Amino acid sequence: MRTLIACGSYLLQPLVWLAVLRLWLVSRARIKQERKDFGSAVYSDHFELRHMLTQGLLLGVGLSLVNILVGFSLPVVWILVYEALALVTLIVLPTTILPLTLIVVATVVTVWSGSYITNSFSLDSVGLTWQGVGAQNYLWLGVLFFLLMGHWVAHYGGRFVSPRIYAKQRGKRIAGYPWREFLILPMVTLVPGDWFTSQWAFWPVVHLHGQSFAILVLPLVLGLRFTVFRQAPRDVYQRLATKFVWLGVVAAIFLGASFLWPTMTPILLILLLVGYALVLWQAKHYDERQQFWYSQVDDGVRVLAIRPGTPAAKLDLAAGDIILECNHRPINSETSFYEALLANSAYCHLRVRDMNGELKMTETAIYSGAPHEIGIVLFRDLEG
């Protein structure tokens, strides 16, 4: 029963509900923007929130099992600092979070400020402690962060391609593909000391090696803010995922080094944060150096996305393709595309040039008498 109480306390933490609210607002704003740019939403459901509730839970369960096996623990002061920073971040930065920065700052405050605060203030009366956790635990958290990021980005990065129209490039509109998702993982951790039991006598406690640990389910934040302008989003995130895994390997090496030099743990975490920032900067810089743009074209219409569950999902189309002909008629605008569809109210035959310049033919049946429901997202014709 006590264990169930500890798990249920996860749902009582403000960070969890603030994250739910923030993701709902982010997805609501995306749907509103899609309707403004394309007439209807590309993804009409709040998939960002759904992913947090499903992927976040699954990854959190796996992470918790690993932590239980290794006896992972964090001091209560680190947890308080981390959650306070995460709350402020979600409020001040509504479309993004800085997950690794939260871990590093909370660790620096805990490790480097612990001695000063302990000497200046008496914390024993409230059961708070800065000690009792090895410095290696913080780097273990860094290892987990990069491996989880690599897994998440590899499997879900670029799967939900939601375009957004940006400023004109050389007189033409361009589209980009922002990713603004984040996850809240329920992570089981052990907390040394008696702070929880001094506040709530019913709190579950385990005894290991002569020391008492409270069981806590901590909300761990994972997230990424990135926008692709000149490449296939899926390719970008696959490369990022690989680099995140390599950063996880580096973090594991740093973890081993921390056993020899525990006082270097904050510096090693800062180095990982710098490496993480460099990986994201390099990916952004590489995208900026590509010649391709998701821009309007004069000879055809650019495909920006495919709505799921529509006839277009059966076509061999991808974002970035250019439709040159529809039902054997040349097209150069959204209006001419739908006019060509009306030439055959139940079938669609397309001649397409892909991002590599290769030509291909594709065709499918469509909803009879409803050409606008084919599900291909294009640049809308400008009024007037």
TARASUL-V947775 format. One record per helix or strand. SS is the DSSP state (~ for helix, > for strand). FROM is the first residue (numbers start at 1). LEN is the number of residues. If there is no record, write none. Layout:
SS_FROM_LEN ; SS_FROM_LEN
This chain:
~_2_11 ; ~_14_25 ; ~_47_24 ; >_73_1 ; ~_76_17 ; ~_99_22 ; ~_124_3 ; ~_136_21 ; >_163_7 ; >_172_8 ; >_182_11 ; ~_195_5 ; >_205_4 ; >_211_13 ; >_226_3 ; ~_233_26 ; ~_262_27 ; >_295_1 ; >_301_6 ; ~_311_4 ; >_322_5 ; >_329_2 ; ~_334_8 ; >_347_7 ; >_359_7 ; ~_371_3 ; >_376_3
